């Protein structure tokens, strides 16, 4: 049991922090806010640690009245139990007054929290939850709140949000100005190098990134899943980060780590995915058996994590560029795969039962790679019976027609801003 007075102090302190004036970058997902409040469903916001979930809650609270807030990651909640929720509710009303909107950060740290959340919803309260694990919230709520919640994923800053952080107010007319295009390209180079973790962009302290990384491994994975092979996990993450944009198999990773079987590899990658650090991209194959057996392509949440592990940025701009395109497609909730035939195409966007878009990514299209990149795109276009494909590069822009197929070569900064 947690002492009531201690709980009162935590609520008061967190209220002071969450309501204090602070200049922040408005997140793009706020555009969906009216849709979120059309019904009584619980809103679940998940994403990697320190990507801005708490700040997003603060931004929502600034637009709404009758709110109350609590972050359950405070150390005082280590002894919090399900029977303490009644005292908690009483103290929230005492501190904030009668509320209609309840904002809870990292509530999945508390056992049986879902019963309290359902009770609030039954009282016609709107509840917004955040968590740093992709499946824990939905799994626990799904058993008792089927159909009663909507899940939202938050990522580190997009390029558009990065420009807002830099106080650069752009518009589409910039696409046609040489001077403005140079400015956008320079900003993108900085974004590619630094990534999009909001607080890191403020302090530029690599130890801050290291703390995020360690908290993901130890608090979100090793502690949560009671893992004993900690050294294996760290080595696996390093292998995966060195494999960004490349194909891997569980067996190849198993051999590299000296393990007896690949089950541990598969489980650990699942944990890393749930914590938003590592993503797997499957090959698109209309045979499910072949699709599951095919190698996976590896990506990470942000280029800062790639650079954190000592990988030379200047020598790996191609993989980092491809990684940024992957994350943007994820941010847009696209269903994406890669294509592999005689050649490879980096991304296939699927809508329903059909492929709708194919995308190739390379840092610079030159004489050494032009044939490979274009042939990979053409093969995918032919395979999926599409007429137009995209090649994303750092700064090249061109349109060409080959074998009755249209190929759009687009600079990445322009593609990212067009997407947003």
C-alpha positions in Angstrom: 0.0 0.0 0.0 1.2 3.5 -0.8 0.7 6.2 1.8 -2.0 8.7 0.9 0.1 11.7 1.8 2.9 10.5 -0.4 0.5 10.0 -3.2 -1.0 13.5 -2.7 2.5 15.0 -3.0 3.3 13.2 -6.2 0.0 14.3 -7.8 0.6 17.9 -6.8 4.2 17.9 -8.0 3.2 16.4 -11.4 0.4 18.8 -11.8 2.8 21.7 -11.4 5.1 20.1 -14.0 2.5 19.3 -16.6 0.7 22.7 -16.4 3.8 24.9 -16.3 4.2 27.0 -19.5 6.7 25.6 -21.9 7.4 26.1 -25.6 7.1 22.8 -27.5 6.8 21.7 -31.1 3.1 20.8 -31.9 3.0 17.2 -32.9 1.4 16.3 -36.3 -0.9 13.7 -34.6 -2.7 16.6 -33.0 -4.5 17.0 -36.3 -6.4 13.8 -35.4 -7.5 15.3 -32.1 -11.1 16.0 -33.1 -11.5 12.5 -34.3 -10.2 11.1 -31.0 -12.9 12.8 -29.0 -15.9 11.9 -31.2 -16.7 8.9 -29.0 -16.0 7.5 -25.5 -13.2 5.1 -26.6 -10.0 5.0 -24.6 -7.0 6.5 -26.4 -3.8 4.5 -26.1 -0.6 6.3 -27.2 2.5 4.1 -27.5 6.0 4.8 -28.6 9.7 4.5 -27.7 10.9 6.1 -24.5 11.4 9.9 -24.7 9.8 10.3 -28.1 7.4 13.0 -26.7 4.4 11.1 -25.3 4.2 13.2 -22.1 4.6 16.4 -24.0 1.8 15.3 -26.4 -0.5 14.8 -23.4 0.4 18.3 -22.2 -0.4 19.7 -25.6 -3.8 17.9 -25.6 -4.5 19.2 -22.1 -3.8 22.8 -23.2 -6.7 22.4 -25.7 -9.2 20.7 -23.3 -10.8 21.6 -20.0 -11.6 19.4 -17.0 -8.3 17.3 -17.2 -6.3 15.5 -14.7 -2.9 13.8 -15.1 -0.6 11.2 -13.5 2.7 9.6 -14.5 3.0 6.1 -12.9 6.7 5.8 -13.5 7.5 7.8 -10.3 9.3 5.7 -7.7 6.5 6.2 -5.2 4.4 3.8 -7.3 6.7 0.8 -6.8 4.4 -0.3 -3.9 1.1 0.8 -5.6 -1.5 -1.9 -5.7 -4.9 -2.3 -7.3 -6.8 -1.4 -4.1 -5.0 2.0 -4.0 -6.9 3.2 -7.1 -9.8 4.4 -5.0 -7.6 6.6 -2.9 -5.9 7.8 -6.1 -9.2 8.8 -7.7 -10.2 10.7 -4.6 -6.9 12.6 -4.5 -7.0 13.4 -8.2 -10.4 15.0 -7.7 -9.1 16.8 -4.6 -6.1 18.2 -6.7 -7.8 18.9 -10.0 -11.5 19.2 -9.2 -14.1 17.1 -11.0 -12.6 15.9 -14.2 -13.9 14.5 -17.5 -10.5 13.7 -19.0 -8.0 11.4 -17.4 -4.4 11.3 -18.7 -2.2 8.5 -17.4 1.5 8.0 -18.4 3.0 4.5 -18.2 0.0 3.0 -16.4 0.9 -0.5 -17.5 3.5 -0.5 -14.6 0.5 -1.1 -12.3 -1.0 -4.6 -12.1 -4.7 -4.8 -12.8 -4.9 -1.2 -14.0 -7.4 -2.1 -16.7 -10.2 -2.6 -14.2 -9.8 0.9 -12.9 -9.7 2.3 -16.5 -12.9 0.4 -17.4 -14.6 1.8 -14.3 -13.7 5.3 -15.4 -15.0 4.6 -18.9 -18.2 3.2 -17.5 -18.6 6.5 -15.7 -18.4 8.2 -19.1 -14.9 9.6 -18.5 -12.5 10.0 -21.4 -9.2 8.2 -20.7 -5.9 8.7 -22.5 -3.1 6.3 -21.7 0.5 6.2 -22.8 3.1 3.4 -22.7 6.5 2.5 -24.1 5.6 -1.0 -25.1 3.7 -1.8 -28.3 1.8 -4.9 -27.2 1.5 -4.8 -23.4 -1.2 -2.1 -23.3 -3.3 -3.6 -26.1 -2.9 -7.1 -24.8 -4.0 -6.3 -21.3 -6.8 -4.0 -22.4 -7.9 -6.3 -25.2 -9.1 -8.9 -22.7 -11.5 -6.6 -20.9 -12.0 -3.7 -23.2 -12.6 -5.3 -26.6 -13.6 -2.6 -29.1 -13.4 0.1 -26.4 -10.0 1.7 -27.3 -8.1 3.2 -30.2 -4.3 2.8 -30.5 -2.0 5.6 -31.7 1.7 5.2 -32.3 4.0 8.2 -31.7 7.5 8.4 -33.2 10.4 10.8 -32.7 10.2 14.0 -34.7 9.4 13.8 -38.4 11.4 16.0 -40.7 8.5 18.5 -40.7 8.5 18.6 -36.9 12.3 18.9 -36.9 11.9 22.0 -39.1 9.4 23.4 -36.6 11.9 22.7 -33.8 14.4 24.8 -35.8 11.7 27.5 -36.2 11.8 27.1 -40.0 8.4 28.1 -41.4 8.3 26.6 -44.9 5.8 26.2 -47.6 5.6 24.5 -51.0 6.9 27.5 -52.8 10.2 26.7 -51.3 10.4 23.6 -53.6 10.9 26.0 -56.6 13.5 28.3 -55.0 17.2 27.3 -55.3 18.1 29.1 -52.1 15.3 27.6 -50.1 15.9 24.1 -51.5 19.6 24.4 -50.3 18.3 25.4 -46.8 16.0 22.4 -46.7 18.7 20.0 -47.9 21.1 21.3 -45.2 18.4 20.9 -42.5 17.7 17.4 -43.7 21.4 16.6 -43.4 21.3 17.7 -39.8 18.1 15.7 -39.2 19.7 12.6 -40.8 22.7 12.9 -38.5 21.0 13.9 -35.2 17.6 12.1 -35.5 14.4 13.2 -33.9 14.4 12.6 -30.2 13.1 16.0 -28.9 15.1 16.4 -25.7 18.4 15.3 -27.4 17.9 18.0 -30.0 17.8 20.5 -27.1 20.9 19.3 -25.2 22.9 17.5 -27.9 24.2 15.1 -25.1 25.1 11.6 -26.3 24.9 10.4 -22.7 21.2 11.2 -22.8 20.8 8.9 -25.8 22.8 6.2 -24.0 20.4 6.5 -21.0 17.4 6.0 -23.3 19.1 3.0 -24.9 20.0 1.4 -21.5 16.5 2.0 -20.1 15.0 0.2 -23.1 17.3 -2.8 -22.7 17.2 -3.1 -18.9 13.8 -1.7 -17.8 11.6 -2.5 -20.8 13.1 -5.8 -21.8 15.6 -7.5 -19.3 13.6 -6.6 -16.2 10.1 -7.0 -17.7 10.8 -10.4 -19.3 13.3 -11.6 -16.6 16.0 -12.3 -19.2 19.1 -14.1 -18.0 21.1 -13.8 -21.2 21.8 -10.1 -21.0 25.1 -10.2 -22.8 23.4 -12.0 -25.7 20.7 -9.3 -25.9 23.3 -6.5 -26.1 25.3 -8.3 -28.7 22.1 -9.0 -30.8 21.2 -5.3 -30.7 24.6 -4.3 -32.0 24.4 -6.9 -34.7 21.0 -5.6 -35.8 22.0 -2.0 -35.8 24.9 -2.9 -38.0 22.5 -4.6 -40.3 20.1 -1.7 -40.8 18.5 -1.9 -44.3 20.1 -5.3 -44.8 18.5 -8.8 -44.9 19.1 -11.2 -42.0 17.9 -14.6 -41.0 17.4 -15.9 -37.5 19.8 -18.7 -38.3 22.6 -16.3 -39.4 22.1 -14.3 -36.2 22.1 -17.5 -34.1 25.4 -18.5 -35.6 27.0 -15.1 -35.1 25.9 -15.1 -31.4 27.0 -18.8 -30.9 23.6 -19.9 -29.8 22.3 -23.5 -30.1 19.0 -22.5 -31.8 17.3 -19.5 -33.3 14.3 -19.4 -30.9 16.1 -17.0 -28.5 16.9 -14.7 -31.4 13.3 -14.6 -32.6 12.0 -13.9 -29.0 14.5 -11.2 -28.3 13.8 -9.4 -31.6 10.1 -9.5 -30.6 10.9 -7.8 -27.4 13.0 -5.2 -29.2 10.2 -4.6 -31.6 7.6 -4.2 -28.8 9.9 -1.5 -27.3 10.1 0.3 -30.7 13.9 0.0 -30.9 14.1 -2.5 -33.8 11.8 -3.3 -36.6 11.6 -6.2 -39.1 10.4 -5.9 -42.6 9.0 -9.0 -44.3 9.3 -9.9 -48.0 6.0 -9.6 -49.8 5.0 -13.0 -51.0 1.5 -14.2 -51.6 2.5 -17.5 -50.1 2.4 -17.0 -46.4 4.8 -19.9 -45.8 7.4 -18.5 -48.1 6.9 -15.0 -46.7 7.6 -16.2 -43.1 10.6 -18.2 -44.2 12.2 -15.4 -46.2 15.0 -13.2 -44.7 13.9 -10.1 -42.8 15.2 -6.5 -43.4 16.2 -4.7 -40.3 15.5 -1.0 -39.3 15.7 1.1 -36.2 13.5 3.8 -34.7 15.8 6.7 -35.3 19.2 7.4 -36.9 20.5 8.6 -33.5 20.3 5.0 -32.2 22.2 3.8 -35.3 25.0 6.4 -34.7 25.0 5.7 -30.9 26.6 2.3 -31.5 29.7 3.8 -33.1 28.7 3.3 -36.7 30.4 5.8 -38.9 27.7 8.1 -40.3 29.7 9.3 -43.3 30.2 5.8 -44.6 26.6 4.7 -44.1 24.4 7.4 -45.5 22.6 5.0 -47.8 21.3 2.7 -45.0 20.4 5.7 -42.8 18.5 7.3 -45.6 16.6 4.1 -46.3 15.9 3.8 -42.5 14.4 7.3 -42.5 12.1 6.4 -45.4 11.0 3.2 -43.6 10.2 5.2 -40.4 8.2 7.7 -42.3 6.1 5.0 -44.0 5.6 3.5 -40.5 4.5 6.9 -39.2 1.9 7.0 -42.0 0.5 3.6 -40.9 1.4 2.1 -44.3 1.4 -1.7 -44.7 4.9 -2.2 -46.1 7.1 -5.0 -47.3 10.2 -5.4 -49.5 10.3 -7.2 -52.9 13.0 -9.6 -53.9 13.2 -11.4 -57.3 16.2 -11.3 -59.5 16.8 -7.8 -58.0 15.5 -6.2 -54.9 13.1 -3.3 -54.4 13.3 -1.6 -51.0 9.6 -1.0 -50.2 6.2 -2.2 -51.5 3.2 -0.5 -50.1 0.2 -2.8 -49.9 -3.5 -1.7 -49.8 -5.9 -4.5 -49.2 -4.9 -7.4 -51.4 -2.9 -5.4 -53.9 0.4 -3.5 -54.0 -0.2 0.2 -54.6 3.3 1.7 -54.6 6.9 0.7 -55.0 9.8 2.7 -53.7 13.6 2.4 -54.1 16.0 4.3 -52.0 19.7 5.2 -52.6 21.9 8.0 -51.4 23.0 9.0 -54.9 22.0 7.5 -58.2 25.2 7.1 -60.2 26.8 5.0 -62.9 27.9 2.3 -60.4 24.4 1.6 -59.0 21.9 3.0 -61.6 21.3 -0.2 -63.5 20.8 -2.2 -60.2 18.4 0.3 -58.7 16.3 0.9 -61.8 16.1 -2.8 -62.7 15.0 -3.6 -59.1 12.3 -1.0 -59.4 11.2 -2.1 -62.9 11.0 -5.8 -61.8 8.8 -4.8 -58.9 6.6 -2.7 -61.1 6.2 -5.5 -63.6 5.5 -8.1 -60.9 2.8 -6.0 -59.2 1.4 -4.6 -62.5 2.0 -1.0 -61.6 2.9 1.9 -64.0 4.8 4.3 -61.8 7.6 3.9 -59.2 9.7 6.2 -57.1 13.4 6.4 -56.4 14.2 8.5 -53.4 17.7 10.0 -53.3 19.4 12.7 -51.2 19.0 15.6 -53.7 18.5 14.3 -57.3 15.2 15.1 -59.1 14.2 13.7 -62.5 11.4 11.9 -64.3 12.0 9.2 -66.8 10.1 6.6 -68.8 11.6 3.1 -69.3 9.8 0.0 -70.7 6.4 1.9 -70.6 7.0 2.6 -66.8 7.2 6.0 -65.3 10.1 6.5 -62.8 10.0 9.5 -60.5 13.4 10.4 -58.9 12.6 12.6 -55.9 14.9 14.2 -53.2 14.2 12.8 -49.8 13.5 16.1 -48.1 10.8 16.9 -50.7 9.2 13.4 -50.4 9.1 13.7 -46.6 7.5 17.1 -46.7 5.0 16.1 -49.4 4.0 13.1 -47.2 3.4 15.4 -44.2 
